[in-house]
Amino acid sequence: MMNRLQNPLLLILATVIMIGSCGCISPEMPLSPEEQAQVIAFANPITDNLLDGFNQNNYTQYSRDFSSEMKQGLDEKVFEQNRALVVSKVGSSVSRGDPVVTGSGEFLVVNYKADFEQEQGVDVRVVFRKGDDTHQVYGLWFNSPKLRS
């Protein structure tokens, strides 16, 4: 029988598969330096707030910039389960590096390497929708060798 903490990860995986199967995910393409700077200007504070809310176990802060789809798929109960899993394996977030920004179809993908208390170089991937002036988060992933084990 599957561990209860793995269910939220399966939900996130199912969401990724669903988005991929509808053709919404395309190969990631580099953006111009000007486009990257525009994305970084809003992505960094949103990501910092998200990671701070994660560290403080504050779902309201963590999900402040989530799209309605993200809030539905990653509600407070799922957040608590995911957070418990991440904290048990890598600890809390300590810092994040500079982002790498790409475009993928109708989405903007911002990838960070973040240091956590028990592992450095954790991939943090935050996805925004192109043309969304509210800069809502449409996707979020934490990935590392310890998190996959």
C-alpha positions, 0 to 999 in steps of 0.5 A, a space after each residue: 500500500 502506498 505511503 500517504 505522503 506519496 499521494 500528493 506527489 502523484 497528484 502533481 505528477 498526474 497534473 503534469 501528465 494531464 497538461 502534457 497530454 493536452 499539448 500545453 507543454 512544448 520544448 523549452 526555448 530561451 528568451 531574449 535577455 530583455 524578456 528574461 529580465 522582465 520575468 525575473 523582476 516578478 518571479 524572484 519576489 513571488 518565489 521568495 515569498 513562496 519559499 518563505 511561506 513554505 519555511 514558515 508552514 504558512 499556506 496562505 503566504 505560500 499560495 498567495 500567488 497561485 492560480 485557481 487551478 494550483 490552489 485546487 490541486 495544491 490545497 492546504 492539506 496537500 501542502 502540509 503533506 508535501 511540506 512534511 515530506 520535503 522537510 523530512 528529506 531536505 529540511 527548510 529552504 536556506 537560499 536560492 540561486 539566480 534563475 534560468 528563464 525559458 519559454 514553453 508554449 504558453 508558459 514561462 518556466 523559471 528554474 532555480 537551484 536552491 540550497 536547503 538545510 540538508 541538500 544543496 542544489 535542489 531544483 525549484 521550478 516555478 511556472 507562469 502563464 505568458 500574458 498573465 499580468 497578475 503573474 499567478 503561479 501555474 506550476 511548482 516543483 521541488 526536485 533533487 536526488 534526496 526527494 526522489 529517494 
